Amino acid sequence: MAMYKVLVMDGVSEKGLEPLRNESEIEVIIGNKMTEDELVAVIGEYDAMVVRSATKVTPRVFDHASRLKVVGRAGVGVDNIDLNAATQHGVLVVNAPDGNTIAATEHTIAMMLALARNIPQAVAKMKNGVWDKKAFLGVELRGKTLGIIGLGRIGSAVARRAQALEMDIVAYDPYITEEKAESMGIKLATLEELFPVADFITVHMPKTKETYHMLDERAFAMMKEGVRVINCARGGIIEEEALYKYMKEGKVAGAALDVFEKEPNTDSPLLELNNFIATPHLGASTAEAQLNVAVDVAEEIVEALQGKVVRNTVNIPSISPEVMVKVKPYLKLAEKLGKFQAQLVEGRVTKLEITFSGDLAGEEVKPITTALVKGFLDPILQETVNFINATLLAKNRGISIAQTVNGRANGYASLITLKVISDKGEKTVSGTLFRDNDPRIVMIDGYRIDAVPEGYMLYVPHIDKPRIIGPVGMLFGEHNINIAGMQVGRKEVGGKAIMMLSVDAPVSEETLKAIAEIDGVQEVKFVSL
């Protein structure tokens, strides 16, 4: 009799389930499409579950999953799985981040070639009985400059293939070093340097508040006349209205999108343009990719059920129970410190220096370091960052990690300090746990504060003088944003000070700009945790 039962949903590749079926102790049950109520009624019978994107694994499902040990996502994104609920119930969530890399890479190259040679338009005319050779004069890729925005797994793979096509590569990625790019034969550039020289531009970034509408009117205005643009990454990185405008004006010679800001999308004005081609989010839609992700996640589930270390955990690290008991309270704090720093630091990051002080000095702190690096990389990378691959991804981008311990904790029982070093300077943030494992940020660049790293926050360095705090508060009132908390830190009267505000809603660019214009305010950073 099988020891473990695995529920497989969403039509996961049958061949990909072989690693599960090959284990005599595992019984595989193929489930039909279920409502939340139906899933809640049966989930208590299962030790593991495999899903794609259709099945939603909600907090209520986890509440009834008394035997569940692991949920596997046969793919990359885990938006349909509530990670907080999984972690709270001690359920491991695994995915398959590498299985669709080749598919997405090849789709990008296919879109670029189709765009350069007008292939979809020519096919459409021929199917309508028209032989129109003169209408589709294309361009060659050889000798052209390809601008790659984002050099993660897929961006790097696109670069290698474009080099084989004899294209010159210029890339923007603030989280990879010059040395690493040089070893790949790629010239790094700022966006302002990339836009005017690129004949083709392809996007391979995650969708974050920083990358949302990264290619907007201002960006298109800087681009080379006759540029061609490809996006097979995430919808919303390109502002579609701006793209439409510049295509109509003729500055953008063509565009190819596999993703849209709103999907499904069959009524975009872009589809009216003859020089626009699109596919319905097919980046990962190959037989090989679907098989690869199924095999990868099936193997992960076997490892998890057998109590072995798994590679692609998304929510919690695979460490011994004894160590986990000691470090678990600090994992959330560390991840928040990393995310906080990622949204403050400017420039090309070269090093993370992590110092553990006080009670932590004698503990096994590697899992905490990993959580911190994961938090730092999460907001800035397209690929999935987890507790297994975080330090490797940092290394691959030329970011070194230094971990030290120090018995002194500046009056705190324990302290975690993260110094981020970039080509534009350094920034240091420290955090600790208060009573009942309450995480706090207690120091920024030597300024003492007491801020809860949750929700929406503003970091406002300013001159310590009257008429700073009041005008900031009034601005929030005028923009109907409620302030949940405020902390001010200074070292000397009349010198530099910092203000940390917690607010109940996202802050618009208009509001941030208005705060920055207050006399004495030096900088404004919006942070989402």
HELIX and SHEET records of a PDB file:
HELIX    1   1 LYS A   15  LEU A   17  5                                   3    
HELIX    2   2 GLU A   18  ARG A   21  1                                   4    
HELIX    3   3 GLU A   36  VAL A   42  1                                   7    
HELIX    4   4 ILE A   43  GLU A   45  5                                   3    
HELIX    5   5 PRO A   59  ASP A   63  1                                   5    
HELIX    6   6 LEU A   83  GLN A   88  1                                   6    
HELIX    7   7 THR A  101  ARG A  117  1                                  17    
HELIX    8   8 ILE A  119  LYS A  127  1                                   9    
HELIX    9   9 LYS A  133  ALA A  135  5                                   3    
HELIX   10  10 ARG A  153  ALA A  164  1                                  12    
HELIX   11  11 GLU A  178  SER A  183  1                                   6    
HELIX   12  12 LEU A  191  LEU A  194  1                                   4    
HELIX   13  13 GLU A  217  MET A  222  1                                   6    
HELIX   14  14 GLU A  240  GLU A  249  1                                  10    
HELIX   15  15 PRO A  269  GLU A  272  5                                   4    
HELIX   16  16 ALA A  287  LEU A  305  1                                  19    
HELIX   17  17 PRO A  321  LEU A  344  1                                  24    
HELIX   18  18 ASP A  359  GLY A  362  5                                   4    
HELIX   19  19 LYS A  366  LEU A  377  1                                  12    
HELIX   20  20 ALA A  390  ASN A  396  1                                   7    
HELIX   21  21 ARG A  435  ASN A  437  5                                   3    
HELIX   22  22 ILE A  469  GLU A  478  1                                  10    
HELIX   23  23 GLU A  509  ALA A  516  1                                   8    
SHEET    1   A 5 ILE A  26  ILE A  30  0                                        
SHEET    2   A 5 TYR A   4  VAL A   8  1                                        
SHEET    3   A 5 ALA A  48  VAL A  51  1                                        
SHEET    4   A 5 VAL A  70  ARG A  73  1                                        
SHEET    5   A 5 LEU A  92  VAL A  94  1                                        
SHEET    1   B 7 LYS A 187  LEU A 188  0                                        
SHEET    2   B 7 ASP A 168  TYR A 172  1                                        
SHEET    3   B 7 THR A 145  ILE A 149  1                                        
SHEET    4   B 7 PHE A 200  VAL A 203  1                                        
SHEET    5   B 7 VAL A 227  ASN A 231  1                                        
SHEET    6   B 7 VAL A 252  LEU A 257  1                                        
SHEET    7   B 7 PHE A 276  ALA A 278  1                                        
SHEET    1   C 6 SER A 400  ASN A 406  0                                        
SHEET    2   C 6 VAL A 349  GLY A 358  1                                        
SHEET    3   C 6 SER A 414  SER A 422 -1                                        
SHEET    4   C 6 GLY A 425  PHE A 434 -1                                        
SHEET    5   C 6 ASP A 438  ILE A 444 -1                                        
SHEET    6   C 6 TYR A 447  ALA A 451 -1                                        
SHEET    1   D 4 ILE A 483  ARG A 490  0                                        
SHEET    2   D 4 LYS A 496  VAL A 503 -1                                        
SHEET    3   D 4 TYR A 456  ILE A 463 -1                                        
SHEET    4   D 4 LYS A 525  SER A 528 -1                                        
END                                                                             
